[in-house]
Amino acid sequence: MAKLRILTLVALILGAFGTATAQNLEMEGTTPAAASDAMPMRGMTAASVESKYGTPDAKVAPVGDPPISRWEYSNFVVFFEYDRVIHAVVKRKQSS
């Protein structure tokens, strides 16, 4: 009888939690990078980014502690912590 109660309790607890689900995030105006060379990778130095992708259109000065700066290119933006890439994102297409 005790075994039946335990099994029933376990079934009720598992049923209450249900199953995990995920939601897709739709981002209009963005496209995934086609190749790994399309944008700088995490960990690259600022010197290697400039060597590989050229001089950016704009360099925004560091802000905060640790200092986070960004370089803007025509198709993407690169974020740096000190002199290392921490993130790169594709720019949104301008809507007409």
C-alpha positions as CSV (number, residue, x, y, z in Angstrom):
1,M,0.0,0.0,0.0
2,A,2.9,2.4,0.9
3,K,4.5,1.6,-2.5
4,L,1.3,2.5,-4.3
5,R,1.1,5.9,-2.5
6,I,4.8,6.7,-3.3
7,L,4.2,5.8,-7.0
8,T,1.1,7.9,-7.1
9,L,2.9,10.9,-5.4
10,V,5.7,10.6,-7.9
11,A,3.3,10.5,-10.8
12,L,1.5,13.6,-9.5
13,I,4.7,15.5,-9.0
14,L,6.0,14.7,-12.5
15,G,2.6,15.5,-14.0
16,A,2.6,18.9,-12.2
17,F,5.9,19.9,-13.8
18,G,4.9,18.8,-17.3
19,T,7.3,18.9,-20.1
20,A,9.8,21.6,-20.9
21,T,9.1,23.7,-23.9
22,A,11.0,26.4,-25.8
23,Q,9.9,29.4,-27.7
24,N,11.5,30.6,-30.9
25,L,12.7,34.2,-31.0
26,E,11.8,35.8,-34.3
27,M,14.2,38.6,-35.3
28,E,13.2,40.5,-38.3
29,G,15.8,42.0,-40.5
30,T,18.7,39.8,-39.4
31,T,20.4,37.1,-41.2
32,P,22.8,34.4,-39.9
33,A,26.4,34.7,-40.9
34,A,27.0,32.5,-43.9
35,A,30.5,31.4,-43.0
36,S,32.8,31.5,-40.1
37,D,34.9,34.2,-41.9
38,A,31.9,36.5,-42.2
39,M,32.5,38.1,-38.8
40,P,35.3,38.1,-36.2
41,M,35.2,35.2,-33.7
42,R,35.2,35.5,-29.9
43,G,38.7,35.9,-28.5
44,M,40.3,37.5,-31.5
45,T,42.5,40.5,-30.8
46,A,41.7,44.0,-32.0
47,A,44.8,43.9,-34.2
48,S,43.8,40.6,-35.8
49,V,40.3,42.0,-36.5
50,E,41.7,45.1,-38.2
51,S,44.2,43.0,-40.1
52,K,41.5,40.6,-41.4
53,Y,38.5,42.9,-41.9
54,G,40.2,46.3,-42.4
55,T,39.7,49.6,-40.7
56,P,36.2,49.9,-39.2
57,D,33.8,52.7,-40.3
58,A,33.7,53.9,-36.6
59,K,35.4,53.1,-33.3
60,V,33.4,53.8,-30.2
61,A,35.4,54.6,-27.1
62,P,35.4,52.1,-24.2
63,V,32.8,52.5,-21.5
64,G,32.6,50.9,-18.0
65,D,34.7,48.5,-16.0
66,P,35.8,46.3,-17.6
67,P,36.1,48.6,-20.6
68,I,33.7,47.6,-23.4
69,S,34.2,49.2,-26.8
70,R,32.8,48.6,-30.2
71,W,33.9,48.8,-33.8
72,E,31.2,49.4,-36.5
73,Y,31.7,47.9,-39.9
74,S,29.2,48.2,-42.8
75,N,27.6,44.8,-42.2
76,F,28.4,44.0,-38.6
77,V,29.4,45.4,-35.2
78,V,32.2,44.0,-33.0
79,F,32.3,44.4,-29.2
80,F,35.6,44.2,-27.4
81,E,36.5,43.8,-23.7
82,Y,40.0,45.4,-23.4
83,D,41.5,44.3,-26.8
84,R,39.6,40.9,-27.2
85,V,36.4,40.2,-29.2
86,I,33.5,39.2,-26.9
87,H,30.7,39.4,-29.4
88,A,30.0,40.3,-33.0
89,V,26.5,40.9,-34.5
90,V,25.1,41.4,-38.0
91,K,23.6,44.8,-38.5
92,R,19.8,45.0,-39.2
93,K,18.8,45.8,-42.7
94,Q,17.2,49.3,-42.9
95,S,13.4,49.0,-43.6
96,S,12.2,51.1,-46.5
